[in-house]
Amino acid sequence: MGTRKNSCSDACSNDRRRFLKASAATLAAVSIPRFAHAAPSRHSAAETVVAEFYQSLSDAQRNEICQPIGSELRSRVNANWHVSKRLIGDDFYTDTQRAMIEKIVRDVTSVDGFKRLEEQMEYDDGGLNAYSVAMFGKPSTSDDATEPFQFLLTGRHLTLRADGNTLDGRAFGGPIVYGHGEESSAADNLFFFQTKRVNEVFAALDPSQAAIALGDRPPAETQVQLQGSSGKFAGIAVSELGSDQQKLVRDVLGTLLSPYRDEDAKEAIAIIDQGGGIEALRFAFYKNEDLESDGIWDIWRIEGPNAVIHFRGAPHVHAYVHIATTT
């Protein structure tokens, strides 16, 4: 079972803080996504396969997994549910269709992100075949197409979407979910690297800033509705941080977005920038369920007018990301 170092003296804490500040730039160099492409489009790799998958469906298959774009199922947010009754591993799908679904998942994630999700799905529910998909609208790669669409994959600790940005202003096509059922130790979960990275922000705070950033209990994990410019957010405002601290925040966001394709990561950052930039965000850390009482906060939340990232890693991970220009 993984262990973490216990709390130390004030001097030790100060040394740790200085180390984290010094190492942040080095770590950021390997964690920031390289935004090589624009936002997703109908012609993006994943969306091209989505259209092929849709065209491959028989009438019987469409009757079961295809929904109108306005279906409430597309907006549901949950860490463990199935958008359709048919699992990917069922005989309902052909081997070719299953290969298409796997290709879509690969194409909406980074190389490292896919490896993590592949391991997560295997650990949590026996692999991709235990998950389900649905189609909303009618996907097309035609330049003349105007109808929005979305491919949605759901299951235990995972919600992924692909819509070619046909649903304007929604990074990732809408709220996404990820997690890991690891129960032995927070340090053993597949996304503990994110907790360590976000805690660098806390370590970089001075005592007065840390007091503002640290709360007792978080809001409900599914409370990820966007509040807009009039919203009230817990934690320390990034606008109150120094320039070095703000640079660290932007680098940390890169780490959090790194499991996904560059196109989605770039769109997410662009939407945050449109909503006032990182300065409009707040970082909140919570004492509740601080595993091993070591001051590495296992529950944290980043929120602003058009963005919510909520992470519960205590040690079973449930994480939610919702970034959009509209609510």
Residue frames as qw, qx, qy, qz and C-alpha x, y, z in Angstrom:
[[0.000, 0.888, 0.460, 0.000, 0.00, 0.00, 0.00],
 [0.389, 0.554, -0.035, 0.735, 1.34, 3.46, -0.90],
 [0.448, -0.688, -0.380, 0.427, 2.26, 5.81, 1.97],
 [0.248, 0.808, 0.047, 0.532, 2.90, 9.50, 2.22],
 [0.414, 0.144, -0.477, 0.762, 5.19, 11.43, 4.48],
 [0.321, -0.725, -0.575, 0.200, 3.61, 12.65, 7.70],
 [0.000, -0.964, -0.052, -0.259, 3.39, 16.31, 8.68],
 [0.695, 0.029, -0.290, 0.657, 6.70, 17.76, 9.81],
 [0.309, -0.582, -0.281, 0.697, 7.84, 20.85, 11.64],
 [0.263, 0.910, 0.142, -0.287, 7.36, 24.41, 10.39],
 [0.141, -0.685, 0.558, 0.447, 10.96, 24.41, 9.19],
 [0.405, 0.035, 0.868, 0.284, 10.37, 21.22, 7.23],
 [0.389, 0.723, 0.562, -0.100, 7.20, 22.68, 5.76],
 [0.112, 0.898, -0.143, -0.401, 9.07, 25.80, 4.67],
 [0.260, -0.422, 0.757, 0.427, 11.77, 23.66, 3.04],
 [0.432, 0.342, 0.824, 0.132, 9.10, 21.69, 1.20],
 [0.301, 0.864, 0.314, -0.252, 7.44, 24.89, 0.02],
 [0.013, -0.786, 0.419, 0.455, 10.72, 26.30, -1.30],
 [0.358, -0.150, 0.860, 0.331, 11.46, 23.00, -3.06],
 [0.429, 0.568, 0.702, -0.002, 8.03, 22.94, -4.71],
 [0.210, 0.906, 0.033, -0.366, 8.43, 26.52, -5.90],
 [0.132, -0.638, 0.624, 0.432, 11.85, 25.76, -7.36],
 [0.333, -0.018, 0.908, 0.252, 10.70, 22.56, -9.07],
 [0.497, 0.588, 0.474, -0.428, 7.44, 23.90, -10.51],
 [0.379, 0.721, -0.305, -0.493, 8.97, 25.25, -13.71],
 [0.004, -0.366, 0.905, 0.218, 10.83, 22.01, -14.38],
 [0.343, 0.244, 0.889, -0.179, 7.76, 19.85, -13.80],
 [0.460, 0.655, 0.231, -0.554, 5.62, 22.17, -15.90],
 [0.182, 0.562, -0.605, -0.534, 7.83, 21.59, -18.91],
 [0.054, 0.055, -0.975, -0.208, 6.71, 17.99, -19.11],
 [0.159, 0.413, 0.829, -0.341, 3.09, 18.53, -18.09],
 [0.317, 0.557, 0.081, -0.763, 1.79, 21.38, -20.22],
 [0.708, 0.422, 0.560, 0.088, -0.03, 20.10, -23.30],
 [0.214, -0.233, 0.443, 0.839, 1.39, 21.22, -26.61],
 [0.464, 0.620, 0.445, -0.451, -1.54, 23.00, -28.18],
 [0.290, -0.185, 0.658, 0.670, -0.76, 22.13, -31.78],
 [0.026, 0.392, 0.772, 0.499, -4.28, 22.29, -33.16],
 [0.317, -0.268, -0.022, -0.910, -7.39, 24.43, -33.05],
 [0.589, -0.036, 0.546, -0.594, -10.58, 23.43, -31.26],
 [0.412, 0.113, 0.895, 0.131, -12.12, 20.15, -32.45],
 [0.435, 0.333, -0.239, -0.802, -14.08, 20.16, -35.69],
 [0.897, 0.215, 0.152, -0.354, -16.20, 17.75, -37.74],
 [0.751, 0.546, -0.368, 0.050, -12.96, 16.78, -39.46],
 [0.268, -0.657, 0.658, -0.254, -10.98, 16.01, -36.29],
 [0.252, 0.248, -0.933, -0.066, -9.71, 12.45, -35.94],
 [0.186, 0.154, 0.866, -0.438, -12.25, 11.36, -33.32],
 [0.494, 0.450, 0.258, -0.697, -15.21, 12.99, -35.04],
 [0.450, 0.400, -0.631, -0.490, -14.33, 11.39, -38.37],
 [0.185, 0.025, -0.980, 0.065, -14.57, 7.98, -36.71],
 [0.306, 0.291, 0.612, -0.669, -17.77, 9.03, -34.91],
 [0.562, 0.428, -0.151, -0.692, -19.37, 9.70, -38.30],
 [0.421, 0.269, -0.831, -0.244, -18.14, 6.35, -39.61],
 [0.031, 0.071, 0.917, -0.390, -19.48, 4.60, -36.53],
 [0.449, 0.362, 0.357, -0.735, -22.87, 6.26, -36.96],
 [0.566, 0.410, -0.429, -0.572, -23.04, 5.26, -40.62],
 [0.270, 0.206, -0.940, -0.030, -22.21, 1.66, -39.67],
 [0.331, 0.055, 0.724, -0.603, -25.20, 1.33, -37.33],
 [0.078, -0.316, -0.871, -0.368, -28.13, -0.79, -38.44],
 [0.379, -0.505, -0.250, -0.735, -31.69, 0.46, -38.01],
 [0.758, -0.481, -0.440, -0.008, -32.08, -1.80, -34.99],
 [0.604, -0.145, -0.302, 0.724, -28.93, -0.37, -33.41],
 [0.045, 0.311, 0.047, 0.948, -30.02, 3.21, -34.08],
 [0.541, -0.564, -0.402, -0.476, -33.36, 2.56, -32.44],
 [0.767, -0.482, -0.365, 0.216, -31.56, 1.64, -29.24],
 [0.611, -0.357, -0.111, 0.698, -28.60, 4.01, -28.94],
 [0.221, 0.293, 0.246, 0.897, -29.49, 7.10, -31.00],
 [0.128, -0.698, -0.560, 0.428, -31.18, 10.07, -29.37],
 [0.235, 0.882, 0.212, 0.349, -32.18, 13.58, -30.45],
 [0.441, 0.385, -0.310, 0.749, -29.60, 16.23, -29.63],
 [0.297, -0.542, 0.151, -0.771, -31.90, 17.76, -27.03],
 [0.788, -0.307, -0.531, -0.054, -32.29, 14.58, -24.98],
 [0.464, -0.813, 0.221, -0.273, -31.83, 15.09, -21.24],
 [0.958, -0.167, 0.061, 0.223, -29.53, 12.08, -21.21],
 [0.626, 0.531, -0.090, 0.564, -26.83, 14.17, -22.88],
 [0.069, -0.750, 0.218, -0.621, -26.78, 16.58, -19.93],
 [0.842, -0.518, -0.116, -0.097, -26.71, 14.03, -17.12],
 [0.214, 0.676, -0.598, 0.374, -23.69, 14.17, -14.81],
 [0.872, -0.406, 0.164, -0.222, -22.87, 11.10, -12.76],
 [0.094, -0.660, 0.744, 0.049, -19.76, 9.11, -11.86],
 [0.187, -0.084, 0.978, 0.041, -21.36, 5.73, -12.52],
 [0.618, 0.438, 0.402, -0.515, -24.18, 5.30, -15.03],
 [0.396, 0.067, 0.769, 0.498, -24.93, 3.89, -18.47],
 [0.282, 0.361, -0.111, -0.882, -26.36, 6.09, -21.21],
 [0.719, 0.157, -0.420, -0.530, -27.71, 3.00, -22.99],
 [0.872, -0.273, 0.312, -0.260, -28.57, -0.55, -21.95],
 [0.929, 0.335, -0.071, 0.139, -26.26, -2.13, -24.49],
 [0.533, -0.697, 0.352, 0.327, -22.67, -2.59, -23.32],
 [0.304, 0.731, -0.501, -0.349, -19.85, -2.25, -25.81],
 [0.125, -0.337, 0.931, 0.060, -18.91, -5.89, -25.30],
 [0.671, 0.268, 0.557, -0.408, -22.41, -7.16, -26.13],
 [0.469, 0.174, 0.750, 0.432, -23.06, -9.05, -29.35],
 [0.252, 0.857, 0.363, -0.265, -25.20, -6.03, -30.23],
 [0.130, 0.878, -0.328, -0.325, -22.02, -4.49, -31.73],
 [0.904, 0.381, -0.117, 0.152, -19.71, -5.91, -34.36],
 [0.760, -0.300, 0.033, 0.576, -15.98, -6.27, -33.84],
 [0.392, 0.421, 0.214, 0.790, -15.47, -3.43, -36.32],
 [0.254, -0.816, -0.217, -0.472, -17.78, -1.15, -34.36],
 [0.730, -0.646, -0.082, 0.207, -16.01, -1.97, -31.10],
 [0.672, 0.000, 0.120, 0.730, -12.70, -1.11, -32.76],
 [0.120, 0.661, 0.240, 0.701, -14.20, 2.22, -33.87],
 [0.506, -0.826, -0.178, -0.177, -15.30, 3.02, -30.31],
 [0.767, -0.427, 0.021, 0.478, -11.83, 2.29, -28.98],
 [0.500, 0.299, 0.209, 0.786, -10.34, 4.51, -31.70],
 [0.137, -0.817, -0.236, -0.508, -12.65, 7.37, -30.68],
 [0.665, -0.736, -0.072, 0.107, -11.52, 7.05, -27.06],
 [0.730, -0.120, 0.138, 0.658, -7.88, 7.07, -28.18],
 [0.342, 0.481, 0.281, 0.757, -8.46, 10.13, -30.33],
 [0.265, -0.852, -0.170, -0.419, -10.10, 12.26, -27.61],
 [0.703, -0.690, 0.097, 0.145, -7.25, 11.55, -25.21],
 [0.131, 0.803, -0.579, -0.043, -3.49, 11.99, -25.12],
 [0.666, 0.244, -0.704, 0.042, -1.21, 8.97, -25.29],
 [0.124, 0.141, -0.770, 0.609, -0.69, 9.06, -21.52],
 [0.514, -0.023, 0.266, -0.815, -4.36, 9.84, -20.92],
 [0.811, 0.103, -0.393, -0.421, -5.53, 6.84, -22.90],
 [0.519, 0.177, -0.792, 0.270, -3.16, 4.55, -21.01],
 [0.116, -0.087, 0.631, -0.762, -4.51, 5.83, -17.70],
 [0.663, 0.065, 0.083, -0.741, -8.15, 5.50, -18.76],
 [0.735, 0.178, -0.619, -0.213, -7.51, 2.06, -20.20],
 [0.336, 0.105, -0.817, 0.457, -6.03, 0.95, -16.88],
 [0.318, -0.026, 0.431, -0.844, -8.83, 2.66, -14.95],
 [0.745, 0.080, -0.206, -0.630, -11.57, 0.96, -16.98],
 [0.665, 0.137, -0.734, 0.024, -9.89, -2.43, -16.58],
 [0.163, 0.088, -0.741, 0.646, -9.49, -1.97, -12.82],
 [0.351, 0.040, 0.351, -0.867, -12.93, -0.52, -12.19],
 [0.739, 0.253, 0.278, -0.560, -15.16, -2.63, -14.42],
 [0.780, 0.053, 0.606, 0.147, -13.21, -5.12, -16.51],
 [0.373, -0.074, 0.534, 0.755, -12.36, -2.87, -19.45],
 [0.205, 0.178, -0.239, -0.932, -13.94, -0.81, -22.21],
 [0.309, -0.191, -0.832, -0.419, -16.40, -3.56, -23.10],
 [0.230, -0.484, -0.765, 0.357, -18.22, -2.91, -19.80],
 [0.025, 0.392, 0.124, -0.911, -19.04, 0.68, -20.82],
 [0.395, 0.627, 0.672, 0.025, -21.84, 2.04, -23.00],
 [0.163, -0.129, 0.273, 0.939, -22.25, 4.62, -25.75],
 [0.334, 0.717, 0.582, -0.189, -24.99, 6.70, -27.33],
 [0.302, 0.178, 0.375, 0.858, -25.26, 8.99, -30.34],
 [0.107, 0.729, 0.442, -0.511, -27.08, 12.32, -30.22],
 [0.322, 0.754, -0.174, -0.546, -28.01, 14.05, -33.46],
 [0.897, 0.378, 0.203, 0.102, -26.64, 12.90, -36.80],
 [0.421, -0.647, 0.372, 0.515, -22.85, 13.22, -37.15],
 [0.726, 0.626, 0.212, 0.189, -21.45, 14.19, -40.51],
 [0.543, -0.396, 0.210, 0.710, -18.06, 15.36, -41.75],
 [0.396, 0.629, 0.463, 0.484, -19.62, 17.20, -44.69],
 [0.240, -0.026, -0.082, 0.967, -18.68, 20.87, -44.99],
 [0.302, -0.355, -0.370, -0.804, -22.36, 21.58, -45.66],
 [0.515, -0.442, -0.730, 0.087, -23.55, 19.90, -42.46],
 [0.124, -0.552, 0.160, -0.809, -25.08, 22.16, -39.82],
 [0.774, -0.493, -0.242, -0.315, -26.73, 19.79, -37.35],
 [0.180, -0.641, 0.658, -0.352, -24.95, 19.43, -34.00],
 [0.895, -0.058, -0.428, -0.108, -24.13, 15.96, -32.75],
 [0.254, -0.671, 0.619, -0.319, -22.41, 14.21, -29.90],
 [0.764, 0.043, -0.641, 0.054, -20.89, 10.82, -29.18],
 [0.442, -0.638, 0.373, -0.508, -21.15, 9.99, -25.46],
 [0.673, 0.070, -0.721, 0.148, -19.39, 7.19, -23.60],
 [0.478, -0.598, 0.290, -0.575, -20.35, 6.42, -20.00],
 [0.830, -0.103, -0.543, 0.069, -19.72, 3.85, -17.32],
 [0.704, -0.630, -0.206, 0.253, -18.01, 3.43, -14.00],
 [0.452, -0.668, 0.099, 0.582, -15.90, 6.51, -13.27],
 [0.311, -0.135, 0.512, 0.789, -15.89, 7.77, -16.83],
 [0.436, 0.776, 0.414, -0.189, -17.81, 10.14, -19.09],
 [0.333, -0.282, 0.453, 0.777, -16.25, 11.13, -22.43],
 [0.478, 0.741, 0.360, -0.305, -17.69, 13.13, -25.31],
 [0.346, -0.123, 0.511, 0.777, -16.87, 14.00, -28.93],
 [0.333, 0.746, 0.524, -0.242, -18.89, 16.58, -30.83],
 [0.532, 0.348, 0.351, 0.688, -16.53, 18.36, -33.19],
 [0.113, -0.259, -0.185, 0.941, -17.36, 21.66, -31.48],
 [0.134, -0.413, -0.637, -0.637, -20.79, 21.59, -33.07],
 [0.431, -0.778, -0.456, 0.031, -22.18, 22.43, -29.62],
 [0.330, 0.676, -0.157, 0.640, -20.57, 25.87, -29.39],
 [0.189, -0.701, 0.310, -0.614, -18.81, 27.05, -26.29],
 [0.867, -0.410, 0.173, -0.223, -18.57, 23.73, -24.44],
 [0.109, 0.611, -0.784, 0.013, -15.10, 22.35, -23.85],
 [0.142, -0.118, 0.980, -0.080, -15.08, 18.56, -24.19],
 [0.317, -0.284, -0.718, -0.551, -18.67, 18.82, -25.46],
 [0.613, -0.607, -0.170, -0.476, -19.98, 19.29, -21.91],
 [0.518, -0.643, 0.493, -0.273, -19.22, 18.04, -18.40],
 [0.737, 0.269, -0.619, 0.014, -16.86, 15.09, -18.27],
 [0.738, -0.573, 0.262, -0.242, -16.08, 12.69, -15.44],
 [0.662, 0.365, -0.636, 0.154, -13.09, 10.55, -14.58],
 [0.625, -0.609, 0.331, -0.359, -12.01, 8.57, -11.54],
 [0.495, 0.314, -0.803, 0.110, -10.46, 5.43, -10.13],
 [0.791, -0.463, -0.226, -0.330, -11.80, 2.88, -7.67],
 [0.569, 0.231, -0.608, 0.502, -8.46, 2.39, -5.88],
 [0.581, -0.728, -0.206, -0.300, -9.25, 2.19, -2.15],
 [0.828, -0.239, -0.289, 0.418, -5.95, 1.34, -0.45],
 [0.426, -0.505, -0.035, 0.750, -4.16, 4.67, -0.67],
 [0.319, 0.891, 0.105, -0.306, -4.57, 8.02, -2.40],
 [0.118, -0.695, 0.581, 0.407, -0.98, 7.71, -3.59],
 [0.416, -0.018, 0.876, 0.244, -1.93, 4.56, -5.51],
 [0.519, 0.669, 0.478, -0.234, -4.73, 6.06, -7.57],
 [0.643, 0.347, 0.408, 0.548, -4.06, 6.79, -11.21],
 [0.159, 0.817, 0.205, 0.515, -4.69, 10.51, -10.84],
 [0.596, -0.691, -0.168, 0.374, -2.71, 11.24, -7.67],
 [0.528, 0.072, 0.180, 0.827, -0.22, 13.07, -9.90],
 [0.028, -0.678, -0.330, -0.656, -2.89, 15.74, -10.29],
 [0.569, -0.787, -0.240, -0.006, -3.38, 16.08, -6.54],
 [0.692, -0.330, 0.023, 0.642, 0.36, 16.44, -6.06],
 [0.347, 0.335, 0.282, 0.830, 0.49, 19.09, -8.80],
 [0.230, -0.774, -0.328, -0.491, -2.45, 21.10, -7.45],
 [0.669, -0.685, -0.192, 0.214, -1.00, 20.94, -3.95],
 [0.576, 0.069, 0.039, 0.814, 2.04, 22.75, -5.31],
 [0.053, -0.661, -0.226, -0.714, -0.23, 25.77, -5.56],
 [0.625, -0.743, -0.206, -0.126, -1.13, 25.43, -1.90],
 [0.792, -0.295, -0.064, 0.531, 2.52, 24.98, -0.96],
 [0.418, 0.322, 0.131, 0.839, 3.35, 28.21, -2.81],
 [0.250, -0.815, -0.300, -0.428, 0.87, 30.25, -0.75],
 [0.121, 0.362, -0.544, 0.747, 1.94, 32.40, 2.18],
 [0.070, -0.218, -0.869, 0.439, 0.18, 31.74, 5.53],
 [0.325, 0.371, 0.288, -0.821, -2.51, 34.38, 5.02],
 [0.510, 0.279, -0.509, -0.635, -3.28, 33.11, 1.51],
 [0.301, 0.021, -0.953, -0.002, -3.33, 29.51, 2.71],
 [0.143, 0.251, 0.709, -0.643, -5.88, 30.40, 5.39],
 [0.497, 0.381, -0.019, -0.779, -8.20, 31.76, 2.69],
 [0.475, 0.298, -0.712, -0.421, -7.67, 28.76, 0.40],
 [0.242, 0.011, -0.957, 0.162, -8.35, 26.08, 3.01],
 [0.591, -0.288, -0.045, -0.752, -11.91, 25.22, 3.95],
 [0.495, -0.229, 0.743, -0.387, -13.55, 22.58, 6.11],
 [0.572, 0.253, 0.779, -0.039, -15.99, 20.77, 3.83],
 [0.047, -0.091, 0.575, 0.812, -16.45, 20.90, 0.06],
 [0.633, 0.214, 0.038, -0.743, -19.73, 21.31, -1.81],
 [0.863, 0.145, 0.465, -0.138, -21.36, 18.21, -3.25],
 [0.439, -0.281, 0.642, 0.561, -19.12, 16.66, -5.89],
 [0.344, 0.472, 0.715, 0.384, -21.85, 16.79, -8.54],
 [0.029, 0.907, 0.268, -0.324, -22.40, 20.51, -7.94],
 [0.491, -0.168, 0.418, 0.745, -20.65, 21.54, -11.13],
 [0.293, 0.822, 0.461, 0.159, -23.20, 23.90, -12.65],
 [0.431, 0.217, 0.019, 0.875, -21.56, 27.06, -13.93],
 [0.174, -0.700, -0.506, 0.473, -22.42, 30.18, -11.93],
 [0.329, 0.789, 0.259, 0.450, -21.35, 32.90, -14.35],
 [0.315, 0.470, -0.235, 0.790, -19.88, 36.27, -13.42],
 [0.451, -0.589, 0.102, -0.663, -22.26, 36.73, -10.47],
 [0.863, -0.183, -0.470, 0.015, -21.26, 33.46, -8.83],
 [0.419, -0.774, 0.393, -0.265, -19.81, 33.04, -5.37],
 [0.846, 0.268, -0.441, 0.136, -16.74, 30.85, -5.17],
 [0.741, -0.658, 0.095, 0.096, -14.75, 29.49, -2.24],
 [0.855, -0.009, 0.103, 0.509, -10.99, 29.63, -1.91],
 [0.321, -0.596, 0.159, 0.718, -8.20, 31.99, -2.86],
 [0.549, 0.807, 0.135, -0.169, -8.64, 34.20, -5.93],
 [0.789, 0.141, 0.204, 0.562, -5.87, 33.76, -8.47],
 [0.216, 0.838, 0.105, 0.490, -6.08, 37.52, -9.04],
 [0.472, -0.859, 0.151, -0.130, -4.72, 37.94, -5.50],
 [0.894, -0.213, 0.200, 0.340, -1.62, 35.86, -6.24],
 [0.167, -0.737, 0.390, 0.526, 1.77, 37.06, -7.39],
 [0.572, 0.601, -0.384, -0.405, 3.03, 36.64, -10.92],
 [0.132, 0.365, -0.922, 0.001, 5.11, 33.55, -10.11],
 [0.392, 0.128, 0.810, -0.417, 2.13, 31.98, -8.37],
 [0.640, 0.526, 0.130, -0.545, -0.11, 32.77, -11.34],
 [0.422, 0.529, -0.677, -0.287, 2.36, 31.16, -13.71],
 [0.104, -0.143, 0.964, -0.200, 2.29, 28.06, -11.53],
 [0.556, 0.336, 0.524, -0.550, -1.53, 28.06, -11.71],
 [0.632, 0.569, -0.237, -0.469, -1.49, 28.13, -15.50],
 [0.259, 0.426, -0.864, -0.071, 1.07, 25.32, -15.59],
 [0.310, 0.014, 0.865, -0.394, -1.03, 23.27, -13.17],
 [0.667, 0.441, 0.209, -0.563, -4.06, 23.69, -15.44],
 [0.491, 0.539, -0.611, -0.307, -1.91, 22.23, -18.20],
 [0.012, -0.212, 0.961, -0.178, -1.30, 19.15, -16.06],
 [0.483, 0.235, 0.650, -0.538, -5.01, 18.74, -15.33],
 [0.671, 0.562, 0.001, -0.483, -5.86, 18.92, -19.03],
 [0.044, 0.570, -0.771, -0.280, -2.97, 16.72, -20.16],
 [0.475, 0.046, 0.878, -0.039, -4.97, 13.43, -20.29],
 [0.556, 0.655, 0.459, -0.226, -7.05, 14.84, -23.17],
 [0.634, 0.433, 0.344, 0.541, -6.33, 15.69, -26.79],
 [0.325, -0.137, -0.001, 0.936, -4.64, 19.01, -27.51],
 [0.103, -0.419, -0.470, -0.770, -7.70, 20.35, -29.33],
 [0.501, -0.688, -0.503, -0.149, -9.94, 20.01, -26.29],
 [0.584, -0.450, -0.253, 0.626, -7.26, 21.29, -23.91],
 [0.245, 0.078, 0.175, 0.951, -6.68, 24.34, -26.06],
 [0.266, -0.558, -0.482, -0.621, -10.40, 25.08, -26.27],
 [0.581, -0.631, -0.483, 0.176, -10.75, 24.73, -22.49],
 [0.466, -0.325, -0.111, 0.815, -7.99, 27.27, -21.85],
 [0.063, 0.261, 0.356, 0.895, -9.45, 29.63, -24.48],
 [0.400, -0.651, -0.541, -0.350, -12.86, 29.49, -22.78],
 [0.574, -0.580, -0.344, 0.465, -11.31, 30.21, -19.38],
 [0.351, -0.094, 0.099, 0.927, -9.45, 33.16, -20.92],
 [0.118, -0.465, -0.477, -0.737, -12.70, 34.47, -22.38],
 [0.526, -0.686, -0.484, -0.133, -14.27, 34.36, -18.92],
 [0.311, -0.927, 0.149, -0.147, -11.66, 36.60, -17.33],
 [0.474, 0.574, -0.623, 0.240, -8.62, 34.37, -17.56],
 [0.644, -0.127, -0.686, 0.314, -7.00, 32.41, -14.78],
 [0.045, 0.181, -0.387, 0.903, -7.30, 35.54, -12.60],
 [0.597, -0.237, -0.098, -0.760, -11.06, 34.88, -12.42],
 [0.771, -0.113, -0.625, -0.045, -10.51, 31.41, -10.96],
 [0.455, -0.651, 0.432, -0.427, -10.35, 30.42, -7.30],
 [0.570, 0.183, -0.791, 0.123, -8.50, 27.47, -5.79],
 [0.636, -0.506, 0.241, -0.530, -10.06, 25.78, -2.75],
 [0.444, 0.201, -0.856, 0.171, -8.62, 22.95, -0.66],
 [0.700, -0.473, -0.108, -0.524, -10.54, 21.04, 1.99],
 [0.196, -0.480, 0.767, -0.379, -9.52, 19.59, 5.35],
 [0.847, -0.007, 0.298, -0.440, -12.27, 17.00, 5.18],
 [0.973, 0.160, 0.158, 0.048, -10.92, 13.50, 4.46],
 [0.191, 0.822, -0.534, 0.047, -7.30, 14.55, 4.59],
 [0.977, -0.029, -0.211, 0.027, -5.92, 11.04, 4.36],
 [0.780, -0.003, -0.307, 0.546, -3.06, 10.28, 6.72],
 [0.294, -0.927, -0.168, 0.164, -3.47, 13.83, 8.14],
 [0.703, -0.115, 0.198, 0.673, -0.44, 14.90, 6.14],
 [0.027, 0.739, 0.017, -0.672, -1.61, 18.24, 4.78],
 [0.025, -0.092, 0.720, 0.688, -1.66, 16.96, 1.20],
 [0.499, 0.265, 0.352, -0.746, -5.23, 17.94, 0.53],
 [0.266, 0.078, 0.926, 0.255, -7.07, 15.10, -1.19],
 [0.223, 0.741, 0.632, 0.043, -10.19, 17.13, -2.00],
 [0.189, -0.393, 0.109, 0.893, -9.78, 20.30, -4.01],
 [0.375, 0.732, 0.569, 0.015, -11.81, 22.48, -6.31],
 [0.230, -0.172, 0.259, 0.922, -11.02, 25.06, -8.97],
 [0.191, 0.701, 0.687, 0.007, -13.91, 27.31, -9.91],
 [0.082, -0.252, 0.104, 0.959, -14.68, 30.50, -11.78],
 [0.487, 0.365, 0.093, -0.788, -17.46, 32.06, -13.85],
 [0.786, 0.384, -0.245, -0.418, -17.20, 29.48, -16.64],
 [0.574, 0.342, -0.736, 0.108, -15.18, 26.64, -15.16],
 [0.717, -0.504, 0.335, -0.345, -15.43, 24.01, -12.43],
 [0.630, 0.279, -0.719, 0.092, -12.93, 21.25, -11.70],
 [0.661, -0.523, 0.305, -0.442, -13.88, 19.23, -8.64],
 [0.598, 0.313, -0.731, 0.098, -11.59, 16.43, -7.43],
 [0.725, -0.504, 0.303, -0.359, -12.27, 14.00, -4.62],
 [0.672, 0.375, -0.634, 0.079, -9.43, 11.59, -4.04],
 [0.341, -0.542, 0.519, -0.566, -10.02, 10.11, -0.63],
 [0.273, -0.447, 0.607, 0.598, -8.65, 7.68, -1.90],
 [0.441, 0.463, 0.746, 0.186, -11.38, 6.57, -4.31],
 [0.110, -0.236, 0.207, 0.943, -11.36, 9.22, -7.05],
 [0.308, 0.736, 0.599, 0.070, -14.37, 11.03, -8.44],
 [0.228, -0.384, 0.139, 0.884, -13.47, 14.03, -10.59],
 [0.369, 0.757, 0.540, -0.001, -15.60, 16.37, -12.68],
 [0.274, -0.225, 0.251, 0.901, -14.65, 18.96, -15.30],
 [0.273, 0.773, 0.569, 0.057, -17.12, 21.50, -16.67],
 [0.239, -0.425, 0.170, 0.856, -15.79, 24.40, -18.76],
 [0.287, 0.574, 0.673, 0.369, -18.13, 26.33, -21.04],
 [0.063, 0.121, 0.057, 0.989, -19.07, 29.82, -22.18],
 [0.547, -0.305, -0.227, -0.746, -22.73, 29.02, -21.54],
 [0.356, -0.208, 0.764, -0.496, -24.51, 27.29, -18.68]]
